């Protein structure tokens, strides 16, 4: 029981940190750098993303740990099938994996990698505009979706913890 409680607390905490991170990008970071010119916008995103891609240990621990802790809570959670508790955790896990982790891996990271490969200093105005157009709206659209799902999962976990 104590292992489950620790996993649940860790999952709630880490998933909420991820939700906050995505939320900050959606409402502050991306709208902020949107005000920059094309070259500055692309370079600013490259610099921020490089920190993540260089496996910043605290970020990596929170990001990966959120999925691992939620998985652990769902697996070792209440075995009483009549309570529905386990199904809530499994539903939260599926939502989190499908709505946050999967789009990150299949959409946002490939867009980030494509942007990282650009040599911005050697691109002309039209090339910079095209690179930004190819990146910005799709990345933001999927980040907003990830933000909404991660916030919903965090809310479910917070309610779940508060009712225990």
Secondary structure, 3 states (H helix, E strand, C coil): CHHHHHHHHHHHHHHHHHHHHHHHHHHHHHHHHHCCCHHHHHHHHHHHHHHHHCCCHHHHHHHHHHHHHHHHHHHHCCCCCCCCHHHHHHHHHHHHHHHHHHHHHHHHHHHHHHHHCCCHHHCCHHHHHHHHHHHHHHHHHHHHHHHHHHHHHHHHHHHHHHCC
